[in-house]
């Protein structure tokens, strides 16, 4: 048995750590559109061809950038990512929680599980905090320019990354090890040691899986948008999540209080399990 528990904090990005879709903080303006117009066009592509909403927005980004003379290289995506706004306390959050975990003898790891773009998240000020960013991404040609979607992560595809985190697999491409049978005690991060953060219906499958297998799911909501709070309340009422909290990550926030309490419980359960094995 491990000497200490490893706890995975797994976050959606748009609406969870950031108050909007990441494309709305520079990219959409650069192609001369507004957010409503861009997302309506993306939805029309998906609806008109019965296609994936994720692949549709990626294609629209590619086409609109090309029409506007914007090259989409990794560094260009990261520049757009640097402008993405974050909810209060997010920048300091990771240090706070890491320190709290350390004080309790718990190792904390942070992961992103998002339908947004990995390349843009990599440009944010918090990118270095994550052990792995699981998100959509492009393939690049010899000139380093995006030419085709490489990874598309919709709401059901997100669930596979929970099982990869569970088994300690960091490769997006791997589809063999993740499906291999493994004894529960050999899994790197058990589901009861997972805390999942999401803001809406696209996170429901992940929230339900984490909660069902003994972990904790938290629905965060933008307190300035009543429908977001109503959605969070509905998820709690339907028992799809364990907790709801405003999208505030400061030390004084309910989010911090809830997560610290979960960490306390994980450590107590871990210590009790060790005591139960005494012979």
N, C-alpha and C positions, 0 to 999 in steps of 0.2 A: 504493500500500500504506500502511496506517496507520503512524503513527510509534511506536505502542505497542500491545500486545495488550490487549483487554478480556476479562476472565475472569468468567463468570457462575457464582456459587455458588447452586444451586437446591435448596430444602429442602422436603420434606414437613414437616408440623408435629407432629401427634399421634404420639407414640412416637419422634419424631426430635429435635425441640427440646424437647418436653415429655414427661414420663413417663406421661401418660395422655391420654384424650380430653378436649378442652377443656370439654365439657359437664359433666364430672365435678368441676369446681372451683367449684361454686356454683350453677349453673343447676339441676341435677338435685336438689340438696338443697332449693332454693327451691320446687320443685313437690312436695316431700314424698315423693320416691322415692329408692331407692339405685341405683347404677350398673347393677348386674346386672339389676334389675327393668326399668329404662328401656330398656336395649339389647335385652332379651328381647322387650319389647313392640314395639320398632321392627322387630326381625327377624320377628316374627309378622305384622306388617302387610305387610312385603315378601313373605314366604312365602305368606301367605294370598291375596294378590292378584297374585302373580308380578310384583311391582313393584320399582323401584329402591330399594336400601337407603338411598341418599342422600336421595331424595325422601321415603322413609318416615320417616327420623329428623327431617327438617325439618318434616314434617306433625305428628309426635308432639310436637315442641317447641312448635309453634304451638298445638295443641289443649290440651296440658297447661298452658301458660302462661295461656291464656284461661280454663280451668277453675279455675285457682288465683288468678285476678284479677291476673295479672302482665302488664303492658303490654310489648310487645316493640318498643321504639323503638331506633334506632341507639345512643343513649346508654346504654340498658339493656344491650344486648349488650356494649358496651364496658366497662361496669362489671363484668359477669361475666368479661370477658376480662382485666381487671386482676388477677383472683385466680388466673389460670392459672399453675401452677408450671412452672419450666424446669429443664433438666438443668444440672449443675455447669458453670460457665464460659460459659454461653450469653450472658449479658448483656455480658461483656467480649470475647467472641469476635470480634465485628464490627470493633471498633477494632484488635484484634491483627492480624487478617488484612488489613485495609485498610492498616495501617502496613507490614506485611511486603510486600504487593504494591507499595506506593509505593516502598519501598527497592529493589525489583527493576525498577522501571520498568514496572509492570503496573497497570492500572486494574481494581479489583475492584467488582463489582456483585452485590447479593444479591436473590434472588427467593423468594417462597413459591409452592408448587404443591401445594395441599392440598384434601382433601375435607371439611375442617372449615369453619367459618364465617368469612368475611372480617371481618365486623363484630366478632367476638370477638377475632380476631388484632389488629385495629386498636386494641383496648383494652390490649394487652400493652405492657410496658415496652420491647420491642424493635421495635415496629411502624415506628418512624421509620427503621430500618436498611434497609428493603427498598425497592428501586426500584419493585417492583410486587408486590401480593399477589393471586395468582390462587387463588380459593377460592369456595366456595358463598356465596350471599347471597340476601336477600329483596328483594321489591318492597314499597314503602311507600305508604300512602294519604295523603290530604291532611292528616290529623292526625299524620302521621309514624310510624304504627304498621305493623308488618309485616302483610301480608295475603296474600302468595303467594310461592312460591319464584321468584327471579329468575335464579339461576345454580345449577345442580347439577353438581358435578364428581365423576364416578366415576373408577375406575382407568384406563379407556381415554380418557375426556375429558381427563385430565391430559396426555396426550401432545401434544395440540394446542398447549398452552402452550409446550412446548419449541420448536416451530417458530415460534411468535410471538416468543419471546426470540431465536431464531436470526436473525429478520428485523427485530428492533427494533420489533415491534408490541406496544403496551401495552393495547390495547382488548380487552376480553373479547368484545364484540359482533362485532368484525370477522370476517368469514368470506370476504372477497374478497382482500385483500392477502396473507393468509397462504397462499392457494392459487395466487398468481401465480408464474410462473417467474421466477427471479432468479439471476444469475450468482453462483457461489460466492464470488468475491472481493468482491462487493457486500453480502453478508450481514453484519449488524452483529456477531454473535457466532457464529463457526463452532462446530460441535459439539465439535471437539477442545479448545475453550476453555471447555467446560462441565464443572462438577463437580456431580453430583447426589447428594443425601443422602436416604436413605429407610430405613425400618425393617422393611418387611414385604412380603407378597405383593401388596398393592395398589399398590406402587411398582414392581413388576417390569417392566411395559411401558416405563415411563420409564427405568428403569435399563438395560434391554436396548438401547433406542434410543440413549441417550447413549454407552454402551460400544461399540455396533456402529458408530457413526459417528466413533469416535476419541476421544471424551471419557472421563471417568472417573466411575464410579459407586461410591458408598461405602455399604455397609449398616451402619448404626449399630444398636447393641443395648443394652438396659438390662442392665447386668451383674448386677443383682439378680434377674433372671428367666431361669432356665436355658433355657427354650424359645425365648426371643428370640435368645440366643447360638447355639443349635442351628440356628435358621432362617437366621441370617446365615451360618453356616458352610455350610449347604446351598446358599445362593445363590452363595457363592464357589466351592464345589465344582462347581456346575452352570455356572460361568463366566458368570453373569448380572451379576456385579459385579466391579470391579477390586480392591476392598479391603473389609475389615470392621474395625470399631473400636468400642470401648465408647462409649456416649453421654456423653462427657466432652469439654468444649470449652475446657479451661484451656490455658495456654501450655505446660504440662508434659505434655499429653496426647498419645496416639498420633494422635488426630484432627488436632491442630495439625501434628505432624510430617509426616503423610501429605499434608495439603493444601499445606503449604509446599513439599514436594518436587515435587508436581504443578505448582505455580506456577513453580518453577525450570525444570522441563522445558518448560512452555509458552513461557517466555521464551527459552530456548535454541533451541527449534524455530523460534520467530518470528524470532530474529536470524539463524539459518541460512538461513531462507527469503529474508530480505532480501539476504543475501550471494550467494545463488544467482542473483539477478536482476541482479547487477553485469555491466555490459557494457564 
